[in-house]
Amino acid sequence: MAFWLEIVVSFFLVAGAAFALIGSWGLVKLDDFYMRLHGPTKATTLGLGGILLASALYFNFNPDVAGVSIHEVLITIFLFITAPVSAHMMAKTALQKHFDYVGGQQDPLNHPRNVHTIQEHDLSGMDESQIPDGDEEE
Amino acid sequence: MLEWANIIAIVMMTLSLLMNMWRMAAGPRTLDRVVALDTMYINAIALIILFEIYLDSVLYFEAALLIAMMGFVGTVALSKYFLRGDIIE
C-alpha cells in the first residue's frame, strides 16, 4: 500500500472520528432539546461520512483486496438521505409537544415582539369578515 | 501509521458511544433518549467500518447497511408514535 494513500486514509479516519466525538459531546453538553438535536444530526453524520470515505479509499486502492467495492457508497447515500428525515421527524415531534427551550417561552406567539405588534395593530376600522382568524392554513 | 490511526479512531468512537449511553440513561424526556438511540446507531456503523479496516476484510458491510436501514425505520417509528400516539393511522 502506497505511503501517500496511507496518509490520506489515516487523516480521514481520525478526522471523521473527531467529528463524531464532537457531535456526541454536544449531545451530552448542550442545554435543551433543540440544541441537542444539532450535534448528532450534523456533526456525527459528517464524521461517519469521513470514515466511509476513508474505508472506500482503503478498499478500492488496496492491491490485496480484489475488485471494486461500492458498499460504502451505498451506506453513504442511504445515510445522507435518511439522517435529515429522521431529524425532521424528531424536531416536529418536539415542536408538537411544546418542549421549552433556553432563552425563550414555550409559545412563540407570546414573544414580546409579537405581542407588541398585535397591540399596535389597529382593528377598529375593519368589519368582522376582514379580520383574519388564523385558520386559513388548514 | 494506519494501524495507530485506526486504534485512535476506535477509541474515539468508543468514547462517543459511552457519551450517547449516558445521555440515553439520563435524558430528561423520552425524545432525548430517541435522539441518543439515533446517534448510537450511526456511531455503531462507524465502529463496524473501523473494525473492518482493522481486520482487512469486507465481511461486515451488509451488517452496517442493515443497521443503517433498521435504525432509520426505528427512529421514524418512535418519533411518529410520540407525535400522534399511533404509528400508522
Contacts between the chains, C-beta under 8 A, distances in Angstrom:
chain1	res1	chain2	res2	distance
A	1	B	2	7.8
A	6	B	1	5.8
A	6	B	2	5.0
A	7	B	1	7.3
A	9	B	2	6.1
A	9	B	5	7.6
A	9	B	53	8.0
A	10	B	1	5.7
A	10	B	2	5.5
A	10	B	4	7.9
A	10	B	5	3.5
A	10	B	6	7.9
A	11	B	5	7.9
A	13	B	2	7.9
A	13	B	5	4.9
A	13	B	6	6.2
A	13	B	8	7.9
A	13	B	9	4.6
A	13	B	50	7.2
A	13	B	53	7.4
A	14	B	5	5.4
A	14	B	8	5.9
A	14	B	9	5.8
A	14	B	12	7.9
A	16	B	9	7.2
A	16	B	46	7.1
A	17	B	8	7.1
A	17	B	9	3.8
A	17	B	10	7.9
A	17	B	12	4.0
A	17	B	13	5.6
A	17	B	46	7.3
A	17	B	50	7.7
A	18	B	12	6.5
A	20	B	12	7.1
A	20	B	13	6.2
A	20	B	16	5.2
A	20	B	42	7.7
A	20	B	43	6.0
A	20	B	46	5.9
A	21	B	12	4.6
A	21	B	13	7.5
A	21	B	15	6.1
A	21	B	16	4.7
A	23	B	16	7.3
A	23	B	39	7.1
A	24	B	15	7.6
A	24	B	16	3.5
A	24	B	17	7.6
A	24	B	19	4.4
A	24	B	20	5.5
A	24	B	39	6.3
A	24	B	43	6.9
A	25	B	16	7.5
A	25	B	19	6.2
A	27	B	19	6.6
A	27	B	20	6.5
A	27	B	23	5.3
A	27	B	35	7.0
A	27	B	36	6.7
A	27	B	39	5.9
A	28	B	19	4.8
A	28	B	22	6.1
A	28	B	23	5.7
A	33	B	29	7.0
A	33	B	31	6.6
A	33	B	32	6.4
A	33	B	35	7.7
A	36	B	23	7.8
A	36	B	32	6.7
A	36	B	35	6.3
A	37	B	35	6.2
A	39	B	39	7.8
A	40	B	35	6.0
A	40	B	38	6.0
A	40	B	39	3.8
A	40	B	42	7.0
A	41	B	38	7.8
A	44	B	16	7.7
A	44	B	39	5.6
A	44	B	42	5.2
A	44	B	43	6.7
A	45	B	42	6.5
A	47	B	46	6.8
A	48	B	42	5.5
A	48	B	43	7.8
A	48	B	45	6.2
A	48	B	46	4.9
A	51	B	9	7.2
A	51	B	46	4.9
A	51	B	49	5.6
A	51	B	50	6.6
A	52	B	49	6.5
A	54	B	53	7.4
A	55	B	49	5.0
A	55	B	52	6.8
A	55	B	53	6.0
A	58	B	2	8.0
A	58	B	53	5.7
A	59	B	58	6.3
A	62	B	56	7.9
A	64	B	56	7.1
A	65	B	56	7.4
A	65	B	58	6.8
A	69	B	58	5.9
A	69	B	61	7.5
A	71	B	58	7.1
A	71	B	61	3.8
A	71	B	62	7.9
A	71	B	64	7.7
A	71	B	65	6.9
A	72	B	49	7.6
A	72	B	61	7.6
A	74	B	65	6.3
A	75	B	45	6.9
A	75	B	61	7.5
A	75	B	64	5.8
A	75	B	65	5.7
A	75	B	68	5.7
A	78	B	65	7.3
A	78	B	68	5.5
A	78	B	69	6.9
A	78	B	72	7.9
A	79	B	42	7.3
A	79	B	45	7.4
A	79	B	68	5.6
A	82	B	68	7.4
A	82	B	72	4.1
A	83	B	42	7.5
A	85	B	72	7.5
A	85	B	76	7.1
A	86	B	38	6.0
A	86	B	72	5.9
A	86	B	75	4.3
A	86	B	76	5.8
A	86	B	79	7.1
A	89	B	75	7.2
A	89	B	76	5.5
A	89	B	79	3.9
A	89	B	80	6.8
A	89	B	83	7.5
A	90	B	31	6.4
A	90	B	34	6.4
A	90	B	35	6.2
A	90	B	38	7.4
A	90	B	75	7.4
A	90	B	79	5.1
A	92	B	79	7.5
A	92	B	83	6.5
A	93	B	31	6.1
A	93	B	79	4.9
A	93	B	82	5.2
A	93	B	83	4.4
A	94	B	31	5.9
A	96	B	83	5.6
A	97	B	31	7.4
A	97	B	82	7.4
A	99	B	29	7.3
A	99	B	31	7.5
